[in-house]
Amino acid sequence: MKTHLLLIDPQNDFCDLPLDWLPRSPVTGELIQPALPVAGAHADLQCAAGLVERLRGQIDAITVTLDSHHRIDIAHPGFWLETASGRNPAAFTPITAAQVRANEYLPRDPARLDRAMAYLDALEAAGRYTLMVWPVHCQMGSWGHGVHAGLQAALDAWADSQGRSVAVVTKGENPWTEHYSALQAEVPDPSDESTALNQALLAELDRFDRVLVAGEAGSHCVRATVEHLADHLPSRQLAKLVLLTDCISPVAGFEAQQAGFLAAMRARGLQLFSSTEIQA
């Protein structure tokens, strides 16, 4: 059985790392904290690392997706101003098209208003999400953008033993659209092919008999990616998709969204197992 392991956004900024796993800033000397830690993510990715180590010779390919953002992004505070206070909105602030039309929130750069409004209208019309202002996270080049150290060590050992590199797929570089799914942005930008449906990744995953899925977070990026996988897998053989339930956790406050996602995927024929149940 040919097996592909898909690791979705297993990055430092999403990990609830213990203090002794945190680096210090060479500039301030302070500990660098994850920007958007998901409760349980550290344990999840340790489980994923254990799976890679245990089944090293039986995993035929590994793909890691990386959430990859600019500091100024339509889903980051620095893009927006709250007009009443004149300050950037706080993290975890939802912003609707109606609020922008009412001048409650506006882009900090007035020249961006028309494009931001078009995005919000398209996003809400799709019915999947309302724009959320997240903390600046997974900024390209930062420590937070990197892969969880324990998992990275396991991936390096797999690559060295198998003589094959881990494939890396980035998403989110376009600052004009949210890109939860590794397969397609929430609102594809016609001028940016990287935001369109990733047919090459779909075809690559579909070559395998089994696709194991782990990563963060089950309420957002894992959910969005797997929903797109289920919708667009060329073979329609959804039973080959296996969600590793002990390697996936939700953003705090979004537990119901993950539970609903897992139930919906099971109903569509995907398999749900813990990593320790997976055999070669």
N, C-alpha and C positions, 0 to 999 in steps of 0.2 A: 504494500500500500504506500503510494507516494504522498508524503505529508508536507504541507506548507504551513508555517507558523506566521500569523499576521499579528504584529504587536502595534497597537494603536496608541500613539502619543505617550510612551512610557518615560516621561521627561521629569526632570528634577522639580520644575515649578508646580507639578501636579502631585508631588509626593509629600506625605506627612512624615518627613524624615526625623529620626531622633537627633538630638543635639550633636552627638559625636559623629554624625554623618554630614554636618554642615561645615562649609568652608568659611574662612574669614576674608573680608575684603582687605586687599593690600593697601587700599586708600584710607579707610577709616578704622580698620582693625575689628569691626563689628562682624558678627555672624551674618552670613547671607541667608535670608529666609526664603523658602519657596513662596511664590506669589499667589498661588491658587491651590493650596494643598487639599487633596481629597482624602477624607478619613478612610483608612484602610489601604491606600495605594502602596505604601511601602511594603506591607505584607503581601499584597497582590503581586508585586513585581519580584519579590523574593520567591514566591511560588512559581512565577513564570521562569525565573532563573533556574530553579530546581528542576523544572520540566526540561529545559534545554540541556542541563547537565545529565539528567537521567536518560534521556532519549537521544543523546547527541548524534549517534550514528544513524538513527532512524528518522531524523528530521532532514528532509531533502532540500528545503529552501526556507529562508526567513526574510520577511519584509518588515521593516520598522517605519512607521509614519511619524513625522515630526511636525507638530504645530509650530509655525514659523512666522513671527509677526514683526512689523515695524513698531516703533514706540508710538508714533501717531497713526492711529488706525480708527476706523469708524466705530469699532467696538471697544475703544480705550478712552479713558477720561479726557486726555489731552486734545481730542478732536472737538469736544463739545464745550459749551458754556451754559450754565444755568442762569437765565437772564435775571431772575430775582436777586441772586447773590453776586453775580458776576464772576463766579468761580466754576471750575470744572466740576461736573457732577461726581458724586461719590461712586465708588465701585459698587456693583450690583444694583445700579439704577436702570430700570427699563425705560426706554424712550420710544414713544409711538409717533406715527405720522401726524396724528391729531395734535399732540403736544407741540410739535415743531411748527405746525400751522398756527397754533395759538401763541407762538413765540415764547413758550415756557423754556424750551431748549433750542439753541441755535449752534451751528458749526462756529468754531472760533474764527475761522476764515470765512467771511461772508461770501466769497466767490465759490465756496463749496456747497451753498445752500441748495441750488437746483438739483445737483447730482445726488446730494444726500436725501432730498425729498423723493426723488425717483427711486432710490434704493429702498427707502422705508415703505413706500407704496408697493413695490414689487415683493418685498419680503413678507409683508402682511397679507398680500393677495395669495401667496403660496400656502399660507395657513399653518406652517410648521413652527415658526418662532416669531416673537417680538424682539426687536433689537435689545440686547443686554449690554450695558457698559461693564466690562470685566476689568479687574485690575490689570495693569500692564503685565503681560505674562509671555513666556516663551519668546522673549525678544531675541532676535537672531544675533548670535555672537556672545550671548550671556551664559552664565553658568546654568540658569534655569532652563535654557533651551536644550541642554545636554541630557543624555539618557541616564537613568538611575544607575549608579555605579555598580551595584551588585549584578544587575541584569547585563550591563555592558561587559563586565568581566566574563559572564557566561557566553555572551554572543561572540566575544573575541576568541574564547576557547573553542567554540563550535567552528568558527571560521578557520582557525589554525588547524584543527583536526580534520576538517573536511576539504580544505583547500578551496573554499568558496567564500566570497564576500557576502555579508548581509546587505540586501537591497535597502536603500533609503528613499522614501517618498516624502517630499515636503509639501506642506499646504498652508495657506494663510498669508503668503507674501503680498497678495494684492490687498491694499489697505481699504478698498472700497466695498468689500463684501465679506461677510462671515463665512468661514470655511470649516464647519464642524466635521463634516464627512471627508474622509481621505479620498473619496471618489468624485466629489463635485461640490462646488461652492453653493451656498444657499441661493444666491442670485448670480448666476454665471455672467461674467463680463465678456461681451462679444469680442472685445479687443484683446482678450487675454486667454489664450488656449489653456493655461494651467487651471482655470476655474471651471472648464467644461468637464463633462463626464469622462473619466479616465478609462477609456476603452482598453488601453494597453495593460493596465493593472487588472482589470476584470478578466481579460483573456489569460493573463499569466496565472492568476489564482485558479481559474477554471481548468487549467491543465492537470491539476492534482486531484487525487482521490479523496483527500481530506484537507480541510483548511481549519486550523485551530486559531481561535481569535481570543486575544487578551488585551488589556490596556485600560486607559482612562479617558474619560469617565463614562460609566455605563449609562448615565443620564443624558450625555451630550455626544461626544465625539465617537465613542464606540457605538452608541445607538444609531447615530446618523449614518455612519459608515456601513453598519450591518444592514440597516434598512435599504440603503442603496444597493448593497450586494444582493440582498434578497429580491429586489425589484429588477435588477439588470444582469444577473449572472447568466451568461449566454446559454449554458446547458440546461438551466432551470432545475438542476439537481441540488435542491436546497439542503438535502440531508447530508451533503458533504461538508456543510458549514457547522462547526462545533464551537459553541461559546463556553469558555472556561470560567465557570461561575465563581471560583475562588481567586480569580485573577482580574476581577472587574469590580469597581465600586462607584457609587454615584456622588455627584456634588451634593454637599449638605443642603437639605431643603428640597432636593429633587429625587428623593428615594422612591416616590410613587411613580415617577417617570421611568426609572430603571425597571421597577417591578412590572409595569405595564409593557415595557419593551420586551422583557424576557418572556412574558406570557404570550405576547403577540408572535414572537419569533418561534416559540415552541409550537404554537398553533399552525404556523406556516410550514412546519416540518424540519426546522433546524434542531440540532441536538444540543442539549445542555448537560455538561459534565464538569466535575472538579478536575483539576490538573492531575491529581493523584490517581484518578480513574483511567487516565489515558494510557494505553499500551501501544507498543510498536505495531 
